[in-house]
């Protein structure tokens, strides 16, 4: 009897041990792969008051929840203190690079500005995460990290999007607008309109953009071309799908704030808008013209000053025709801001010829005709009226002078 009880107990222990062993193996079999503990996210930073940050920013986050490894891959690193940075930027000769910093450092930087950082955790497989990590590490090599930056066609946002798309294996990323074939709204279907949506409240930044952007910025763009802006890419990614491998899955697993919106302090800029400044110039031009007609003599110094400003601006605009930024070429505002104006200053000061004023009249007509195709910077039409007034006054007084001289010769 004792032997039977002992045998039963021993069998029970063995069976219990086998059950525990099977459960442990099943738990081990169902445990997530090491890369399943990794989150790869698209980070979108909201705009803040600094000029180069009015359009937001995009970066990628690689976060291993198991090991605590947490890195931000940022394609928007540049050195603002490099010589002639602004000129190099205008001519498309600026080099940016891929930077890698701990996420807490990246987060602290945007926390100082009161920006929100939206995190979209991408719904990638372990293999896709590994492939993306290897691609980012390859990009970060010293010989690969620097690239020629282009504000619209090759920036921090397009680079982040492209590196994700290229490392999806045989699968493809499709965005909501692409799948639905929905055309862009009329108020955001060109590069210029999209930029205007982010420069509201910053009239001089908008004026600078519009002054440099040419005819191409007013052509209709596709849904993909608008993704050069961080907020546009974030919206498209939210409704995106990964297609392949026999199925369709959402591109985004979850969306959350990596940094809550804070308080932003807006610096007071120049108190007058570009339009207000040009209206004041027009009022001054009218006052000068009235005095000139009464005196029957032009103020050549006023003309010389106005021609100098227009000519210098025209030289800078003419140089932008040779910029590597495709959207700065074919800028019809050069009919108004014409660099050739500088060559006529001596003859205008000496009152030797009315050739410049006839030339200027032709250029102004072309400028006003160009408004049917290109959206000019704020106040440019008012400046054109100022120059047109100068043309009329100078041609009128020149004609009056000739008529008066002829009458004296007849007498």
Buried (B, 14 or more C-beta within 10 A) or exposed (E): EEEEEEEEEEEEEEEEEEEEEEEEEEEEEEEEEEBEBBBBBBBBBBBBBEEEBBBBBBBBBBBBEEEEEBBBBBBBBBEEEEEEBEEBBBBBBBEBBBBBBEBEEBBEBBBEBBBBBBBBBBBBBBEBBBBBBEBBEEBBEEEEBEBEBBBBBBBBBBBBBEBBEEBBEEBEBBBBBBEEEEEBEEEBBBBBBBBBEBBEEBBBBBBBBBBBBBBBBBBEBEBBBBBBBBBBBBBBBBBBBBBBEEEEBEBBBEBEEBBEEBEEEEEEEEEEBBBBBBBEBBEEBEEBBEEBBEEEEBBBEBBBEBBEBBBBBBBBBBBBEEBBBBBBBBBBBBBBBBBBBBEBBEEBEEBEEBEBBEBBBEBBEBBBEBBEEBBBBBBBBBBBBBBBBBBEBBBBBBEEBEEEEEEEEEE
